[in-house]
C-alpha cells in the first residue's frame, strides 16, 4: 500500500508542475486519429466542394502545398533572362 501512495504522490506532483497547456495538448493529441479518419471519410462525400476541401486539408497537413503561379515574363526575369516588350504571352490572362 505504501508503494501505491508514493506513486500517487509522484503523479500528483508531476501534474502540479505541468502547465495546463500540456494537458490540453495531450487531450487533443488523442483525437488526432479520429479527426484524420473524418477527413478521410469526407473524401467520399456527396458534395464535391466538401471533397475538395477535405483533400486540400489532407494534402496541406502532409506538407504538399499549392504551387505559386507566375507569368512567363516574371519567370524569365527570375532566372536571369530578359523580357521582350514585343513578346505577348497569349496565356497571360489565364494565369
HELIX and SHEET records of a PDB file:
HELIX    1   1 UNK A    2  UNK A   17  1                                  16    
HELIX    2   2 UNK A   20  UNK A   42  1                                  23    
HELIX    3   3 UNK A   48  UNK A   61  1                                  14    
HELIX    4   4 UNK A   72  UNK A   78  1                                   7    
HELIX    5   5 UNK A   92  UNK A   94  5                                   3    
END                                                                             
